[in-house]
Amino acid sequence: MRFNDKLRQLETLYGVYEEVTAELEIACAKGCADCCTRNVVLTTLEGYGLAEHLAAYHQDIFATLRADIGSSRFIPKMTTNGLAKICMQGLEPPEESTAPENTRCSILSKSACAAYLFRPFGCRCMVSQSRCTDTGYAEMDDFTVSVNTVFLQFIEHIDTTGCSGNLADVLLFFETEINRRRYRQGHHLCSAQGLISNSPIPVLMIPPKHRNRLEPWIRSIQKKLNP
């Protein structure tokens, strides 16, 4: 698949997700940034567009990311589709480290995202039924978790030749135009950057109780990705 086609498919998935979340009851609003931490995980496909925007309009944020890189942050050992494959095989997944708390996202500016339109799916899907300021955590029902998992799987599937990792690690890799060009050209750079390789969808991780409700959205995704 051509690189620009991958970017278009990513935007398509974002659009479908907005349709899904329009049906959910969420309390999130502009200026609510309690859940905006350094623990966001994203694919290189998502990181590419974000890095392009930062390089053009917010170059200073890369300096902030470099300054914060020594701080605690969640670094994943496995991708969503990697987990699906292990579960399908009946194996035990590796234990992930606990995500550190109170780690303010380096891209925040006065409780607002400096690159909101280019934010990755990990930010878009962090929704809550109540204000995190009041409860201290995001309140998300089981169905929303299932929806988010499906979209994470499709996004990774589009970027099968790419990688996943912590927001800071992916963005700092993409700080240079050379690395962005190498990624566009299809070079596999995961192991050299401490990132993890993406995988195609082996099976969609949908609990039986959510399959009927999710089926129309899955058909919509498949139709729009493969018109």
GROMACS elastic network, one bead per residue, 0.5 to 0.9 nm:
[ bonds ]
;  ai    aj funct       b0    kb
    1     4     6  0.84979   500
    1     5     6  0.65849   500
    1     6     6  0.69130   500
    1   158     6  0.88076   500
    2     5     6  0.52832   500
    2     6     6  0.65931   500
    2   184     6  0.89679   500
    3     6     6  0.51352   500
    3     7     6  0.65471   500
    3     8     6  0.88319   500
    3   184     6  0.61628   500
    3   185     6  0.79426   500
    3   186     6  0.82162   500
    4     7     6  0.50504   500
    4     8     6  0.62676   500
    4     9     6  0.86550   500
    4   184     6  0.87960   500
    5     8     6  0.50262   500
    5     9     6  0.61634   500
    5    10     6  0.86167   500
    6     9     6  0.50686   500
    6    10     6  0.62078   500
    6    11     6  0.87346   500
    6    45     6  0.77679   500
    6   158     6  0.62883   500
    6   159     6  0.73373   500
    7    10     6  0.50903   500
    7    11     6  0.63825   500
    7    12     6  0.86563   500
    7    45     6  0.71942   500
    7    46     6  0.83647   500
    7    49     6  0.82214   500
    7   158     6  0.89669   500
    8    11     6  0.51350   500
    8    12     6  0.61901   500
    8    13     6  0.87701   500
    9    13     6  0.62818   500
    9    14     6  0.86759   500
    9   155     6  0.85209   500
    9   158     6  0.75561   500
    9   224     6  0.82047   500
    9   225     6  0.60533   500
   10    13     6  0.51646   500
   10    14     6  0.63539   500
   10    15     6  0.87195   500
   10    45     6  0.79799   500
   10    46     6  0.77692   500
   10   154     6  0.89382   500
   10   155     6  0.65719   500
   10   158     6  0.76419   500
   11    14     6  0.50124   500
   11    15     6  0.62189   500
   11    16     6  0.87511   500
   12    15     6  0.50666   500
   12    16     6  0.63270   500
   12    17     6  0.86427   500
   12   221     6  0.81818   500
   12   224     6  0.71780   500
   12   225     6  0.73602   500
   13    16     6  0.51178   500
   13    17     6  0.61145   500
   13    18     6  0.86677   500
   13   151     6  0.73277   500
   13   154     6  0.81084   500
   13   155     6  0.75461   500
   13   221     6  0.69537   500
   13   224     6  0.85196   500
   13   225     6  0.81860   500
   14    17     6  0.50856   500
   14    18     6  0.63551   500
   14    19     6  0.88791   500
   14   121     6  0.75571   500
   14   124     6  0.84461   500
   14   151     6  0.87893   500
   15    18     6  0.52078   500
   15    19     6  0.66137   500
   15    20     6  0.89350   500
   16    19     6  0.50874   500
   16    20     6  0.64143   500
   16    21     6  0.88360   500
   16   217     6  0.80046   500
   16   220     6  0.79115   500
   16   221     6  0.70700   500
   16   224     6  0.89834   500
   17    21     6  0.61443   500
   17    22     6  0.84728   500
   17   124     6  0.87063   500
   17   125     6  0.84582   500
   17   147     6  0.86850   500
   17   148     6  0.86428   500
   17   151     6  0.77303   500
   18    21     6  0.51959   500
   18    22     6  0.60810   500
   18   124     6  0.88941   500
   19    22     6  0.52212   500
   19    23     6  0.71981   500
   20    23     6  0.57007   500
   20    24     6  0.71806   500
   20   147     6  0.84033   500
   20   217     6  0.78042   500
   21    25     6  0.79462   500
   21    26     6  0.82085   500
   21   125     6  0.86894   500
   21   127     6  0.88658   500
   21   144     6  0.85698   500
   22    25     6  0.79336   500
   22    26     6  0.89445   500
   24   129     6  0.85610   500
   24   144     6  0.81628   500
   25   128     6  0.82606   500
   25   129     6  0.60424   500
   26    29     6  0.87776   500
   26   127     6  0.63682   500
   26   128     6  0.53669   500
   26   130     6  0.68351   500
   26   131     6  0.87155   500
   26   140     6  0.88470   500
   27   127     6  0.76334   500
   27   128     6  0.59062   500
   27   129     6  0.52529   500
   27   130     6  0.51715   500
   27   131     6  0.57194   500
   27   132     6  0.86905   500
   28    31     6  0.88298   500
   28    32     6  0.65482   500
   28    33     6  0.89617   500
   28   127     6  0.63542   500
   28   128     6  0.63809   500
   28   129     6  0.77905   500
   28   130     6  0.77477   500
   28   131     6  0.67968   500
   28   132     6  0.85704   500
   29    32     6  0.57031   500
   29    33     6  0.88436   500
   30    33     6  0.80811   500
   30   111     6  0.86118   500
   30   112     6  0.73097   500
   31   110     6  0.81798   500
   31   111     6  0.54134   500
   31   112     6  0.56980   500
   31   113     6  0.88838   500
   32    35     6  0.79797   500
   32    36     6  0.86796   500
   32   111     6  0.68461   500
   32   112     6  0.78580   500
   32   131     6  0.81137   500
   32   132     6  0.81426   500
   32   133     6  0.79799   500
   33    36     6  0.51614   500
   33    37     6  0.84747   500
   33   104     6  0.88306   500
   33   108     6  0.82613   500
   33   111     6  0.54795   500
   33   112     6  0.68770   500
   33   113     6  0.84454   500
   33   132     6  0.87456   500
   33   133     6  0.88879   500
   34    37     6  0.77052   500
   34   102     6  0.87539   500
   34   104     6  0.82509   500
   34   111     6  0.84018   500
   34   132     6  0.63608   500
   34   133     6  0.65792   500
   34   136     6  0.82784   500
   34   137     6  0.84017   500
   35   104     6  0.84914   500
   35   105     6  0.89427   500
   35   123     6  0.85613   500
   35   126     6  0.74031   500
   35   127     6  0.88804   500
   35   132     6  0.73664   500
   35   137     6  0.77992   500
   35   138     6  0.74421   500
   36    39     6  0.82912   500
   36    40     6  0.81334   500
   36   103     6  0.82381   500
   36   104     6  0.62374   500
   36   105     6  0.54720   500
   36   107     6  0.89976   500
   36   108     6  0.77232   500
   36   111     6  0.86816   500
   36   113     6  0.86313   500
   36   123     6  0.74596   500
   36   126     6  0.88578   500
   37    40     6  0.67402   500
   37    73     6  0.85213   500
   37   101     6  0.79867   500
   37   102     6  0.70743   500
   37   103     6  0.50505   500
   37   106     6  0.79115   500
   38    41     6  0.87986   500
   38    71     6  0.88579   500
   38    72     6  0.80634   500
   38    73     6  0.56099   500
   38    74     6  0.73186   500
   38   100     6  0.86658   500
   38   102     6  0.87979   500
   38   103     6  0.55295   500
   38   104     6  0.59962   500
   38   106     6  0.69293   500
   38   166     6  0.77569   500
   38   167     6  0.70458   500
   38   168     6  0.74031   500
   39    72     6  0.86855   500
   39    73     6  0.52725   500
   39    75     6  0.76146   500
   39    99     6  0.64910   500
   39   100     6  0.75141   500
   39   101     6  0.86829   500
   39   103     6  0.76048   500
   39   104     6  0.89898   500
   39   105     6  0.80122   500
   39   166     6  0.66056   500
   39   167     6  0.73682   500
   39   168     6  0.89540   500
   40    73     6  0.85344   500
   40    74     6  0.74442   500
   40    75     6  0.89723   500
   40   105     6  0.85703   500
   40   120     6  0.84951   500
   40   122     6  0.59560   500
   40   123     6  0.70776   500
   40   165     6  0.84448   500
   40   166     6  0.58810   500
   40   167     6  0.55757   500
   40   168     6  0.85728   500
   41    74     6  0.79106   500
   41    75     6  0.77790   500
   41    76     6  0.74476   500
   41   120     6  0.84371   500
   41   121     6  0.87933   500
   41   122     6  0.62779   500
   41   123     6  0.89427   500
   41   164     6  0.69324   500
   41   165     6  0.53915   500
   41   167     6  0.55880   500
   41   170     6  0.89396   500
   42    45     6  0.81777   500
   42    46     6  0.63531   500
   42    47     6  0.66873   500
   42   120     6  0.63676   500
   42   121     6  0.72002   500
   42   122     6  0.64677   500
   42   156     6  0.88759   500
   42   163     6  0.85515   500
   42   164     6  0.55277   500
   42   165     6  0.58521   500
   42   166     6  0.64653   500
   42   167     6  0.61558   500
   42   170     6  0.77934   500
   43    46     6  0.53732   500
   43    47     6  0.62091   500
   43    48     6  0.86325   500
   43   120     6  0.83046   500
   43   155     6  0.77776   500
   43   156     6  0.66012   500
   43   159     6  0.71752   500
   43   162     6  0.71639   500
   43   163     6  0.56768   500
   43   165     6  0.66464   500
   43   166     6  0.87913   500
   43   167     6  0.87137   500
   43   170     6  0.78892   500
   43   198     6  0.78616   500
   44    48     6  0.58337   500
   44    49     6  0.88648   500
   44   159     6  0.73581   500
   44   162     6  0.58726   500
   44   163     6  0.54612   500
   44   164     6  0.59609   500
   44   165     6  0.80106   500
   44   170     6  0.65147   500
   44   171     6  0.85711   500
   44   174     6  0.86945   500
   44   183     6  0.83755   500
   45    48     6  0.53320   500
   45    49     6  0.71141   500
   45   155     6  0.83453   500
   45   156     6  0.84833   500
   45   158     6  0.83115   500
   45   159     6  0.60299   500
   45   162     6  0.71585   500
   45   163     6  0.82287   500
   45   164     6  0.88646   500
   45   183     6  0.89633   500
   46    49     6  0.59040   500
   46    50     6  0.66131   500
   46    51     6  0.87959   500
   46   118     6  0.80496   500
   46   119     6  0.78967   500
   46   120     6  0.55548   500
   46   121     6  0.76756   500
   46   155     6  0.85644   500
   46   159     6  0.89715   500
   47    50     6  0.50914   500
   47    51     6  0.58743   500
   47    52     6  0.84579   500
   47   118     6  0.87330   500
   47   119     6  0.85477   500
   47   120     6  0.71044   500
   47   167     6  0.74577   500
   47   170     6  0.62049   500
   47   171     6  0.60689   500
   47   174     6  0.76059   500
   48    51     6  0.51579   500
   48    52     6  0.61309   500
   48    53     6  0.86965   500
   48   170     6  0.83702   500
   48   171     6  0.76559   500
   48   174     6  0.66539   500
   48   180     6  0.68914   500
   48   183     6  0.84561   500
   48   184     6  0.89090   500
   49    52     6  0.50999   500
   49    53     6  0.63355   500
   49    54     6  0.87280   500
   49   118     6  0.65968   500
   49   119     6  0.88759   500
   50    53     6  0.52253   500
   50    54     6  0.62666   500
   50    55     6  0.86222   500
   50   115     6  0.71329   500
   50   117     6  0.87521   500
   50   118     6  0.51742   500
   50   119     6  0.66099   500
   50   120     6  0.76814   500
   50   171     6  0.77596   500
   51    54     6  0.50114   500
   51    55     6  0.59298   500
   51    56     6  0.84926   500
   51   118     6  0.88795   500
   51   170     6  0.87003   500
   51   171     6  0.57750   500
   51   172     6  0.83390   500
   51   174     6  0.60318   500
   51   175     6  0.65270   500
   51   180     6  0.85918   500
   52    55     6  0.51761   500
   52    56     6  0.62905   500
   52    57     6  0.87047   500
   52   174     6  0.80745   500
   52   175     6  0.82471   500
   52   177     6  0.86518   500
   52   180     6  0.82987   500
   53    56     6  0.52293   500
   53    57     6  0.60453   500
   53    58     6  0.73274   500
   53    59     6  0.88800   500
   53   115     6  0.73364   500
   53   118     6  0.75122   500
   54    57     6  0.52550   500
   54    59     6  0.55790   500
   54    60     6  0.82595   500
   54    61     6  0.71032   500
   54    62     6  0.78208   500
   54   114     6  0.85766   500
   54   115     6  0.73198   500
   54   175     6  0.85793   500
   55    58     6  0.60028   500
   55    60     6  0.85684   500
   55    61     6  0.87015   500
   55    62     6  0.81498   500
   55   175     6  0.68986   500
   55   176     6  0.84661   500
   55   177     6  0.88339   500
   56    59     6  0.66493   500
   57    60     6  0.87342   500
   58    61     6  0.57386   500
   58    62     6  0.79372   500
   58   114     6  0.78425   500
   58   115     6  0.85347   500
   59    62     6  0.58621   500
   59    63     6  0.76244   500
   59   175     6  0.87758   500
   60    63     6  0.53650   500
   60    64     6  0.67113   500
   60    65     6  0.89236   500
   61    65     6  0.61463   500
   61    66     6  0.86028   500
   61   106     6  0.72368   500
   61   107     6  0.64944   500
   61   114     6  0.89699   500
   62    66     6  0.61848   500
   62    67     6  0.85676   500
   62   106     6  0.89271   500
   62   168     6  0.88594   500
   62   171     6  0.77918   500
   62   172     6  0.67442   500
   62   175     6  0.70183   500
   63    66     6  0.50893   500
   63    67     6  0.61824   500
   63    68     6  0.86113   500
   64    67     6  0.50346   500
   64    68     6  0.61312   500
   64    69     6  0.85364   500
   64   106     6  0.63226   500
   64   107     6  0.81602   500
   65    68     6  0.50508   500
   65    69     6  0.59081   500
   65   106     6  0.60043   500
   65   107     6  0.80955   500
   65   168     6  0.60867   500
   65   169     6  0.87172   500
   65   171     6  0.82472   500
   65   172     6  0.72344   500
   66    69     6  0.51615   500
   66    70     6  0.80064   500
   66   168     6  0.80928   500
   66   172     6  0.73840   500
   67    70     6  0.71468   500
   67    71     6  0.85091   500
   68    71     6  0.54075   500
   68    72     6  0.86320   500
   68   106     6  0.72923   500
   68   168     6  0.83944   500
   69    72     6  0.79402   500
   69    73     6  0.82946   500
   69   168     6  0.68393   500
   69   169     6  0.78975   500
   70    73     6  0.86103   500
   71   103     6  0.81030   500
   72    99     6  0.84281   500
   72   100     6  0.62651   500
   72   101     6  0.87323   500
   72   103     6  0.73931   500
   73    99     6  0.66298   500
   73   100     6  0.60924   500
   73   101     6  0.87117   500
   73   103     6  0.73699   500
   73   166     6  0.75686   500
   73   168     6  0.87795   500
   74    96     6  0.88754   500
   74    97     6  0.71774   500
   74    98     6  0.72640   500
   74   100     6  0.67261   500
   74   165     6  0.88877   500
   74   166     6  0.65820   500
   75    96     6  0.84224   500
   75    97     6  0.77505   500
   75    99     6  0.82915   500
   75   165     6  0.64122   500
   75   166     6  0.55389   500
   75   169     6  0.89454   500
   75   195     6  0.88015   500
   76    79     6  0.72765   500
   76    96     6  0.66788   500
   76    97     6  0.78366   500
   76   164     6  0.82142   500
   76   165     6  0.62658   500
   76   166     6  0.71460   500
   76   195     6  0.85800   500
   76   196     6  0.79248   500
   77    94     6  0.73895   500
   77    95     6  0.82277   500
   77    96     6  0.64593   500
   77    97     6  0.86228   500
   77   165     6  0.85884   500
   77   195     6  0.87922   500
   77   196     6  0.70683   500
   78    81     6  0.82517   500
   78    82     6  0.58866   500
   78    83     6  0.64400   500
   78    93     6  0.84501   500
   78    94     6  0.77968   500
   78    96     6  0.82372   500
   78   164     6  0.86097   500
   78   196     6  0.68637   500
   78   197     6  0.84762   500
   78   198     6  0.88024   500
   79    83     6  0.62083   500
   79    84     6  0.86665   500
   79   153     6  0.87883   500
   79   156     6  0.80815   500
   79   163     6  0.88285   500
   79   164     6  0.68729   500
   79   165     6  0.85508   500
   79   196     6  0.72767   500
   79   197     6  0.77098   500
   79   198     6  0.64649   500
   79   199     6  0.77091   500
   80    83     6  0.51305   500
   80    84     6  0.63132   500
   80    85     6  0.88127   500
   80   149     6  0.75375   500
   80   152     6  0.67762   500
   80   153     6  0.60597   500
   80   156     6  0.77047   500
   80   198     6  0.85713   500
   80   199     6  0.85365   500
   80   201     6  0.88977   500
   81    85     6  0.61968   500
   81    86     6  0.86551   500
   81   152     6  0.83572   500
   81   153     6  0.57867   500
   81   154     6  0.88750   500
   81   156     6  0.72356   500
   81   157     6  0.78611   500
   81   198     6  0.74667   500
   81   199     6  0.58259   500
   81   200     6  0.65871   500
   81   201     6  0.55896   500
   81   202     6  0.67961   500
   81   203     6  0.80081   500
   81   204     6  0.84555   500
   81   205     6  0.89021   500
   82    85     6  0.51945   500
   82    86     6  0.64035   500
   82    87     6  0.87257   500
   82   197     6  0.89403   500
   82   198     6  0.75383   500
   82   199     6  0.63344   500
   82   200     6  0.85033   500
   82   201     6  0.84640   500
   82   202     6  0.84350   500
   83    86     6  0.51657   500
   83    87     6  0.61500   500
   83    88     6  0.85102   500
   83    93     6  0.66103   500
   83    94     6  0.89407   500
   84    87     6  0.51590   500
   84    88     6  0.60413   500
   84    89     6  0.86370   500
   84   153     6  0.88300   500
   84   201     6  0.77841   500
   84   202     6  0.66634   500
   84   203     6  0.64699   500
   84   204     6  0.73521   500
   84   205     6  0.64886   500
   85    88     6  0.50391   500
   85    89     6  0.62799   500
   85    90     6  0.87349   500
   85    91     6  0.88447   500
   85   201     6  0.81046   500
   85   202     6  0.57803   500
   85   203     6  0.72648   500
   86    89     6  0.51106   500
   86    90     6  0.63199   500
   86    91     6  0.53158   500
   86    92     6  0.69288   500
   86    93     6  0.63286   500
   87    91     6  0.58251   500
   87    92     6  0.71908   500
   87    93     6  0.73600   500
   88    91     6  0.76841   500
   88   202     6  0.80051   500
   88   203     6  0.75071   500
   89    92     6  0.89718   500
   92    95     6  0.88092   500
   93    96     6  0.87572   500
   96    99     6  0.86559   500
   97   100     6  0.88550   500
  100   103     6  0.68866   500
  101   104     6  0.87669   500
  103   106     6  0.87782   500
  104   107     6  0.86758   500
  104   108     6  0.76149   500
  105   108     6  0.56817   500
  105   113     6  0.88276   500
  106   109     6  0.83638   500
  106   168     6  0.82148   500
  107   112     6  0.84628   500
  107   113     6  0.60278   500
  107   114     6  0.58216   500
  107   115     6  0.73994   500
  108   111     6  0.58128   500
  108   112     6  0.54128   500
  108   114     6  0.59239   500
  108   115     6  0.85979   500
  109   112     6  0.52197   500
  109   113     6  0.60978   500
  109   114     6  0.60416   500
  110   113     6  0.82652   500
  112   115     6  0.87792   500
  112   116     6  0.78593   500
  113   116     6  0.50085   500
  113   117     6  0.87818   500
  113   119     6  0.80395   500
  114   117     6  0.88626   500
  115   118     6  0.54335   500
  115   119     6  0.61239   500
  116   119     6  0.51639   500
  116   120     6  0.89259   500
  117   120     6  0.89505   500
  119   122     6  0.81186   500
  119   123     6  0.63028   500
  119   124     6  0.70531   500
  120   123     6  0.56132   500
  120   124     6  0.65416   500
  120   125     6  0.89176   500
  120   167     6  0.88369   500
  121   125     6  0.58901   500
  121   126     6  0.84176   500
  121   148     6  0.87950   500
  121   151     6  0.83762   500
  121   152     6  0.75078   500
  121   155     6  0.85188   500
  122   125     6  0.55529   500
  122   126     6  0.64478   500
  122   148     6  0.88045   500
  122   152     6  0.82200   500
  123   126     6  0.53889   500
  123   127     6  0.84421   500
  124   127     6  0.73938   500
  125   144     6  0.86163   500
  125   145     6  0.88256   500
  125   148     6  0.62156   500
  126   138     6  0.77066   500
  126   140     6  0.85089   500
  126   148     6  0.88048   500
  127   130     6  0.89202   500
  127   138     6  0.69028   500
  127   139     6  0.77373   500
  127   140     6  0.68370   500
  127   144     6  0.86123   500
  128   131     6  0.68008   500
  128   132     6  0.72560   500
  128   137     6  0.83965   500
  128   140     6  0.53150   500
  128   141     6  0.85541   500
  129   132     6  0.88384   500
  129   138     6  0.73958   500
  129   139     6  0.53402   500
  129   140     6  0.61913   500
  129   141     6  0.80866   500
  130   133     6  0.86510   500
  130   134     6  0.76519   500
  130   135     6  0.74055   500
  130   137     6  0.87891   500
  130   138     6  0.70808   500
  130   139     6  0.60809   500
  130   140     6  0.86851   500
  131   134     6  0.54489   500
  131   135     6  0.65674   500
  131   136     6  0.82188   500
  131   137     6  0.81687   500
  131   138     6  0.74046   500
  131   139     6  0.82672   500
  132   135     6  0.51068   500
  132   136     6  0.50246   500
  132   138     6  0.53809   500
  132   139     6  0.77118   500
  133   136     6  0.56084   500
  133   137     6  0.76697   500
  134   137     6  0.82747   500
  135   138     6  0.75880   500
  135   139     6  0.83377   500
  140   143     6  0.83077   500
  140   144     6  0.63909   500
  140   145     6  0.69402   500
  141   144     6  0.55307   500
  141   145     6  0.65765   500
  141   146     6  0.89888   500
  142   145     6  0.51146   500
  142   146     6  0.63438   500
  142   147     6  0.87621   500
  142   210     6  0.88480   500
  143   146     6  0.50268   500
  143   147     6  0.62093   500
  143   148     6  0.86165   500
  143   209     6  0.89300   500
  143   210     6  0.65753   500
  143   213     6  0.89659   500
  143   214     6  0.88274   500
  144   148     6  0.61063   500
  144   149     6  0.85464   500
  145   148     6  0.51292   500
  145   149     6  0.61548   500
  145   150     6  0.87594   500
  146   149     6  0.51225   500
  146   150     6  0.63628   500
  146   151     6  0.88402   500
  146   205     6  0.75343   500
  146   206     6  0.60447   500
  146   207     6  0.74107   500
  146   210     6  0.74814   500
  146   214     6  0.85565   500
  147   150     6  0.53291   500
  147   151     6  0.64863   500
  147   152     6  0.87423   500
  147   206     6  0.83032   500
  147   210     6  0.89154   500
  147   214     6  0.73049   500
  148   151     6  0.52394   500
  148   152     6  0.61296   500
  148   153     6  0.86328   500
  149   152     6  0.50427   500
  149   153     6  0.62084   500
  149   154     6  0.87833   500
  149   204     6  0.84096   500
  149   205     6  0.70874   500
  149   206     6  0.81025   500
  150   153     6  0.51131   500
  150   154     6  0.63913   500
  150   155     6  0.87627   500
  150   204     6  0.64158   500
  150   205     6  0.68139   500
  150   206     6  0.74400   500
  150   218     6  0.82843   500
  151   154     6  0.51061   500
  151   155     6  0.61312   500
  151   156     6  0.85566   500
  152   155     6  0.52241   500
  152   156     6  0.62069   500
  152   157     6  0.85332   500
  153   156     6  0.52605   500
  153   157     6  0.60794   500
  153   158     6  0.88141   500
  153   199     6  0.89425   500
  153   200     6  0.80200   500
  153   201     6  0.62689   500
  153   204     6  0.73393   500
  153   205     6  0.85452   500
  154   158     6  0.63443   500
  154   159     6  0.87878   500
  154   200     6  0.82910   500
  154   201     6  0.71280   500
  154   204     6  0.89932   500
  154   221     6  0.87234   500
  155   158     6  0.53237   500
  155   159     6  0.65834   500
  155   160     6  0.88309   500
  156   159     6  0.50638   500
  156   160     6  0.60568   500
  156   162     6  0.83233   500
  156   163     6  0.84206   500
  156   164     6  0.81987   500
  156   198     6  0.60812   500
  156   199     6  0.66971   500
  156   200     6  0.69530   500
  156   201     6  0.79201   500
  157   160     6  0.50923   500
  157   161     6  0.88089   500
  157   198     6  0.74326   500
  157   199     6  0.62200   500
  157   201     6  0.57568   500
  158   161     6  0.83312   500
  158   162     6  0.89357   500
  158   200     6  0.77255   500
  159   162     6  0.51727   500
  159   163     6  0.74557   500
  159   198     6  0.67889   500
  159   199     6  0.80132   500
  159   200     6  0.83063   500
  160   163     6  0.76379   500
  160   197     6  0.77963   500
  160   198     6  0.50328   500
  160   199     6  0.50648   500
  160   200     6  0.56601   500
  161   186     6  0.71282   500
  161   187     6  0.81688   500
  161   188     6  0.65793   500
  161   197     6  0.75339   500
  161   198     6  0.65671   500
  161   199     6  0.77223   500
  162   183     6  0.78656   500
  162   186     6  0.80146   500
  162   187     6  0.83534   500
  162   188     6  0.64120   500
  162   189     6  0.76822   500
  162   190     6  0.71977   500
  162   196     6  0.86397   500
  162   197     6  0.62654   500
  162   198     6  0.57767   500
  162   199     6  0.85933   500
  163   170     6  0.86571   500
  163   188     6  0.80921   500
  163   189     6  0.77626   500
  163   190     6  0.55806   500
  163   191     6  0.89342   500
  163   195     6  0.60343   500
  163   196     6  0.53437   500
  163   199     6  0.87428   500
  164   167     6  0.88828   500
  164   170     6  0.75558   500
  164   190     6  0.80316   500
  164   195     6  0.58447   500
  164   196     6  0.53624   500
  164   197     6  0.63943   500
  164   198     6  0.63510   500
  165   168     6  0.83084   500
  165   169     6  0.65333   500
  165   170     6  0.61528   500
  165   194     6  0.81241   500
  165   195     6  0.52544   500
  165   196     6  0.64194   500
  166   169     6  0.53778   500
  166   170     6  0.62793   500
  166   171     6  0.86155   500
  166   195     6  0.82037   500
  167   170     6  0.53764   500
  167   171     6  0.60816   500
  167   172     6  0.85269   500
  168   171     6  0.52548   500
  168   172     6  0.60015   500
  168   173     6  0.84962   500
  169   172     6  0.53481   500
  169   173     6  0.62336   500
  169   174     6  0.87590   500
  169   193     6  0.79844   500
  169   194     6  0.81769   500
  169   195     6  0.78239   500
  170   173     6  0.52156   500
  170   174     6  0.63930   500
  170   175     6  0.88220   500
  170   193     6  0.84516   500
  170   195     6  0.77958   500
  171   174     6  0.50061   500
  171   175     6  0.61237   500
  172   176     6  0.80779   500
  173   176     6  0.71418   500
  173   179     6  0.68007   500
  173   180     6  0.82714   500
  173   193     6  0.72462   500
  174   177     6  0.70579   500
  174   178     6  0.82621   500
  174   179     6  0.56601   500
  174   180     6  0.54459   500
  174   183     6  0.87762   500
  175   178     6  0.87039   500
  175   179     6  0.75473   500
  175   180     6  0.77533   500
  176   179     6  0.55505   500
  176   180     6  0.65503   500
  176   181     6  0.87735   500
  177   181     6  0.59927   500
  177   182     6  0.85257   500
  178   181     6  0.51613   500
  178   182     6  0.62089   500
  178   183     6  0.86795   500
  179   182     6  0.50147   500
  179   183     6  0.61703   500
  179   184     6  0.85994   500
  180   183     6  0.51634   500
  180   184     6  0.62529   500
  180   185     6  0.86851   500
  181   184     6  0.50171   500
  181   185     6  0.62017   500
  181   186     6  0.88072   500
  182   185     6  0.50438   500
  182   186     6  0.65178   500
  182   187     6  0.56040   500
  182   188     6  0.85274   500
  182   189     6  0.85913   500
  183   186     6  0.51676   500
  183   187     6  0.54309   500
  183   188     6  0.73084   500
  183   189     6  0.77441   500
  184   187     6  0.76215   500
  188   191     6  0.83268   500
  188   197     6  0.85838   500
  189   192     6  0.57309   500
  189   193     6  0.65099   500
  189   194     6  0.89651   500
  189   195     6  0.81835   500
  189   197     6  0.88354   500
  190   193     6  0.53812   500
  190   194     6  0.62422   500
  190   196     6  0.57672   500
  190   197     6  0.59402   500
  191   194     6  0.52226   500
  191   195     6  0.58724   500
  191   196     6  0.68114   500
  191   197     6  0.77845   500
  192   195     6  0.76472   500
  193   196     6  0.87680   500
  199   202     6  0.82866   500
  201   204     6  0.68253   500
  203   206     6  0.88862   500
  206   209     6  0.82189   500
  206   210     6  0.65019   500
  206   211     6  0.62235   500
  206   214     6  0.83650   500
  207   210     6  0.55803   500
  207   211     6  0.65734   500
  208   211     6  0.53499   500
  208   212     6  0.80820   500
  209   212     6  0.74261   500
  209   213     6  0.83015   500
  210   213     6  0.54558   500
  210   214     6  0.60478   500
  210   215     6  0.84744   500
  211   214     6  0.51683   500
  211   215     6  0.58123   500
  212   215     6  0.52852   500
  212   216     6  0.78011   500
  213   216     6  0.69713   500
  213   217     6  0.80845   500
  214   217     6  0.54228   500
  214   218     6  0.62796   500
  214   219     6  0.87921   500
  215   218     6  0.50935   500
  215   219     6  0.62170   500
  215   220     6  0.85872   500
  216   219     6  0.51426   500
  216   220     6  0.61645   500
  216   221     6  0.86907   500
  217   221     6  0.61540   500
  217   222     6  0.86234   500
  218   221     6  0.50419   500
  218   222     6  0.61795   500
  218   223     6  0.85107   500
  219   222     6  0.51462   500
  219   223     6  0.60158   500
  219   224     6  0.85428   500
  220   223     6  0.51620   500
  220   224     6  0.61269   500
  220   225     6  0.85072   500
  221   224     6  0.52805   500
  221   225     6  0.60305   500
  221   226     6  0.84063   500
  222   225     6  0.51828   500
  222   226     6  0.58997   500
  222   227     6  0.80788   500
  223   226     6  0.51753   500
  223   227     6  0.53519   500
  224   227     6  0.53820   500
